Amino acid sequence: MSSTTTGGTETTPVLPIPLTATRVLVLAGAVGTIASGFLSWTWTADFPGDLTVTGYPGGLQWLTLTGALVTLVLALASHGVPGLRWTSPSGSNNGVLHAALGTAVTTWFTLIAISAELGGLANLEPGGWIAGATSLLALLGTLGLPLDRHPRGTGQGATRYLGLRLAKVDRPLPAVRELPSWVEVLLIVAAFAVGLYAITYGIDTDYGELFTGYLLLAGFTVAALTRSGLIARLRALTVKHRAVTTSAAFAAAAGFPFTQTSDQYTSVATNILIFATVALGLNIVVGLAGLLDLGYVAFLGVGAYAAALVSGSPASPIHVQFPFWAAMLTGAAVSIVFGVLIGAPTLRLRGDYLAIVTLGFGEIFRITMNNLNGTTGPKVTNGSNGIPRIPDLQILGFNLGEKHTVGGIELGRFSNYYLLMLLVTAFVVLVFARVGNSRIGRAWVAIREDETAAEAMGINGFRLKLLAFALGACLAGLAGTVQAHVSYTVTPDQYTFAEALPPNSAFLLAAVILGGMGTISGPLLGATLLFLIPKKLEFLSDYQLLAFGIALIVLMRVRPEGMIANRRRQLEFHEADIPAQASPGALLTKAGA
């Protein structure tokens, strides 16, 4: 038995944690699952990923192996192994449970997919059966672990998970030691490197089964790391070392094209950045000011059409070719004008009425672009044919449409536009961060929470809402100028409410809400997932939207405040989880006593 001391004063003793049978079961199951990844799971290479090789994992086997490895590390860390203690700062076995559950779900999804595509369980080799059995063994072992740690080490009480009464709470672990500053910096850099690899792996998945398994494992792994306290610790380190965090994040994002051998997946990443940037602009309107805009994609179209008309396209009736900076300013300026013109008469409405009017604006924009074809109206946009043959951008003599070699690595056309769009995204993030923390940003939040009370305190609600509308339109217009050159052609069908592939108004709004309203990283993550999921689930054919809808329902049930929510929304949605002694009423009662 050992004890901890603080300033020479002895505190609660920390008892050694016995290696129980359930913990041995978890460790044995995780090790067995790792070993199964090096065995053959099926006899034929017809299943994507070729799971017939013995001695080397392939395809979905890598996901199972990764999940089992995370389970093993967290199980050892929660047991108090000194070298791994930092991976589970909370010491909770909740992280082990989520990791084991994710491993089992991913493994059995693979086994079911093999059986469904190849025609029955007879197509499984012994390695597949071993993987299924050991992953379930580890999961059953975690159900016998105490999920919480009693503050006094008495082992009293019990906890529940999924309606099951589980083991008693565990004894406390020693506190996690503080790390030197240079080690904290290395951890931040390593975290972004792992994040870059994980995102690259998801974008580069070659077939739908692998992407589905990737989503399952990634979701449970993030939940496991959150429960173990590792993500909270990394978040605290990023706040402490902001400069290092910003540099590491930008370097990781900029390094993506250098990990690719072709432009096949860089084009996907470029469109994700466009989608994410527009979603971040919408987050100003919806997340900060609380204005429900259902026609926001029209501002993306305004910027794209304005840039297409002045960028030297042979189909443009204007017949001018502005340099890149002038075309971008033109798209942003025209979008601001439209934002003010549309916002001035409509922003006096609230709630559902405002949503209906903005939805109408989006449809009016699309119909107007169709009618400016020279027959039903002036010849400006060529109607449904759009403005094709938009030339590639040239910046300081650098043609983004040509291949260039940087550091011995050849960057294609989409890689060039990806790096350009990354700079635009960084600018939008900077604007959002500065505005959100300013006096105007706080006024927007006040309007969002209670407009009547905000106006009673002297805030000019209409003027500030119009400013939010104009700023959001400007940021969408900036993204539209780049999108016009990336896609070569601008047509009205690209800017609908929900009929086309993202970006459209419905997906943009979903990205903001699912990602986390009022945050920076939330819409970026939401836009990434909402662009990738429909694209990668094409193998489901007619059931694609059904699976997508089910995934959204489950996500909103589990995380109604968004995947990355700010503190206010977390408290709003989880008010019942706040301890009674921490509630304002209890504090007032205690103060009165």
KAUR-V166822 format. One record per pair of residues at least 6 apart in sequence whose ideal C-beta (glycine too) atoms are under 7 Angstrom apart, sorted by sequence separation. I is the first residue (numbers start at 0). GAP is how many residues later the second one is. If there is no record, write none. Layout:
i->[I,I]
gap->[GAP,GAP]
//
This chain:
i->[4,114,149,159,204,224,259,284,285,370,371,372,380,434,454,483,493,497,515,537,579,2,3,44,50,76,87,149,157,158,237,285,308,391,392,402,403,446,453,492,496,514,536,539,561,2,43,49,50,56,75,76,114,157,284,307,309,321,345,348,371,372,391,402,445,495,496,497,514,560,41,42,48,49,113,201,204,256,308,311,371,372,391,402,496,514,560,2,3,40,41,48,50,76,77,113,157,158,309,310,372,450,514,533,536,1,2,39,47,48,72,76,147,156,281,284,310,345,371,511,514,536,0,1,39,146,155,156,201,309,345,368,400,403,446,510,513,514,560,39,73,77,110,154,200,255,369,399,445,559,0,39,72,73,77,113,146,154,281,369,446,511,533,0,38,77,510,532,37,154,310,399,442,510,37,110,309,399,446,37,77,152,446,532,37,146,149,152,341,510,36,40,148,197,306,309,399,443,509,73,74,110,142,145,147,148,149,150,442,73,144,145,148,277,142,143,145,148,306,506,36,106,107,145,148,305,306,439,443,70,73,106,305,36,439,36,70,106,302,305,501,69,70,302,501,32,33,103,302,66,70,102,103,301,302,301,500,33,32,33,66,67,102,103,66,298,301,525,29,99,100,513,524,63,66,99,298,524,298,521,29,30,513,521,29,63,99,521,62,63,190,520,521,430,26,29,96,516,518,63,95,515,518,186,427,514,515,518,26,513,514,515,517,25,92,95,187,512,513,514,515,59,96,186,187,515,22,92,516,92,93,183,187,92,423,91,423,22,91,184,187,191,195,199,91,183,187,191,194,90,423,184,188,192,195,199,187,191,195,203,293,420,16,202,291,316,419,16,290,291,294,297,316,96,293,294,297,300,304,202,292,293,296,416,202,294,46,63,70,294,297,314,293,323,416,25,32,46,323,46,315,323,41,45,314,40,314,25,43,312,314,313,41,304,312,92,312,308,312,43,307,310,311,42,310,41,90,41,42,90,307,40,41,40,39,40,41,38,39,40,88,432,38,431,40,85,35,38,84,428,392,79,391,35,389,35,389,112,31,32,35,389,388,389,387,32,387,31,32,386,108,109,385,386,108,385,28,31,32,385,28,385,105,108,383,28,29,383,27,28,105,104,105,24,25,28,101,347,24,25,101,104,346,24,25,101,346,21,25,100,101,346,98,21,22,97,98,101,343,346,369,21,342,368,97,98,97,339,342,365,342,94,97,365,94,338,339,364,365,338,94,93,94,335,338,91,337,361,91,335,14,89,334,335,358,89,334,11,87,88,11,86,87,88,334,87,331,334,86,333,361,88,269,272,331,265,330,331,266,269,273,276,280,330,265,269,272,276,279,283,287,59,262,265,268,272,275,279,282,330,59,62,66,73,262,327,330,58,62,65,69,257,262,269,276,262,265,272,279,16,59,287,327,16,62,66,69,73,256,326,288,14,287,287,289,13,256,288,289,47,288,13,287,47,48,256,47,256,253,253,252,3,3,302,306,290,298,302,306,310,301,302,249,288,299,302,303,307,290,298,302,303,306,290,298,301,302,288,299,300,303,287,295,299,303,307,284,299,283,284,304,303,283,284,283,281,280,300,280,300,280,299,297,277,296,277,276,293,299,273,296,296,273,296,273,295,294,293,296,295,293,269,285,277,286,281,285,274,281,274,273,278,282,277,281,286,287,285,286,278,278,282,282,282,279,278,279,275,278,275,278,275,274,275,271,271,274,271,270,267,210,207,202,207,201,207,204,207,206,207]
gap->[6,6,6,6,6,6,6,6,6,6,6,6,6,6,6,6,6,6,6,6,6,7,7,7,7,7,7,7,7,7,7,7,7,7,7,7,7,7,7,7,7,7,7,7,7,8,8,8,8,8,8,8,8,8,8,8,8,8,8,8,8,8,8,8,8,8,8,8,8,8,9,9,9,9,9,9,9,9,9,9,9,9,9,9,9,9,9,10,10,10,10,10,10,10,10,10,10,10,10,10,10,10,10,10,10,11,11,11,11,11,11,11,11,11,11,11,11,11,11,11,11,11,12,12,12,12,12,12,12,12,12,12,12,12,12,12,12,12,12,13,13,13,13,13,13,13,13,13,13,13,14,14,14,14,14,14,14,14,14,14,14,14,14,15,15,15,15,15,16,16,16,16,16,16,17,17,17,17,17,18,18,18,18,18,19,19,19,19,19,19,20,20,20,20,20,20,20,20,20,21,21,21,21,21,21,21,21,21,21,22,22,22,22,22,23,23,23,23,23,23,24,24,24,24,24,24,24,24,24,25,25,25,25,27,27,28,28,28,28,28,28,29,29,29,29,31,31,31,31,32,32,32,32,32,32,33,33,34,35,35,35,35,35,35,36,36,36,37,38,38,38,38,38,39,39,39,39,39,40,40,41,41,41,41,42,42,42,42,43,43,43,43,43,44,45,45,45,45,45,46,46,46,46,47,47,47,47,47,48,48,48,48,48,49,49,49,49,49,49,49,49,50,50,50,50,50,52,52,52,53,53,53,53,54,54,55,55,56,56,56,56,56,56,56,57,57,57,57,57,58,58,59,59,59,59,59,60,60,60,61,61,61,62,62,62,62,62,63,63,63,63,63,63,64,64,64,64,64,64,65,65,65,65,65,66,66,67,67,67,67,67,67,68,69,69,70,70,70,70,71,71,71,72,72,72,73,73,74,74,74,74,75,76,76,76,77,77,78,78,79,79,79,79,80,80,81,81,82,82,82,82,83,83,84,85,86,86,87,87,87,87,87,88,88,90,90,91,91,91,91,92,93,93,94,94,95,95,96,98,98,98,98,99,99,100,101,101,102,102,102,103,103,103,103,104,104,105,105,105,105,106,106,107,107,107,108,108,108,109,109,110,111,111,112,112,112,114,114,115,115,115,115,115,116,116,118,118,119,119,119,119,119,121,122,122,122,122,122,122,122,122,123,123,123,125,125,126,126,126,126,127,129,129,129,130,130,130,130,130,131,132,133,133,134,134,135,135,135,136,137,138,138,138,138,138,139,139,140,140,140,141,141,141,141,141,142,142,142,143,143,143,144,144,145,145,146,146,146,147,147,147,147,147,147,148,148,148,148,148,148,148,149,149,149,149,149,149,149,149,149,150,150,150,150,150,150,150,151,151,151,151,151,151,151,151,152,152,152,152,153,153,153,153,154,154,154,154,154,154,154,155,156,156,157,157,158,158,158,158,159,159,160,160,161,161,161,162,162,165,168,169,170,171,173,173,174,174,174,174,174,175,175,176,176,176,176,176,176,177,177,177,177,177,178,178,178,178,179,179,179,179,180,180,180,180,182,183,183,184,184,185,186,187,187,188,190,191,193,194,194,195,195,197,198,198,201,202,203,203,205,206,207,208,208,209,209,210,211,211,212,215,216,223,225,225,226,226,227,227,228,229,229,229,230,230,230,230,231,231,232,233,234,235,240,243,244,244,247,247,248,248,251,252,252,255,256,256,259,260,267,325,328,329,329,330,330,331,331,332,332]
//
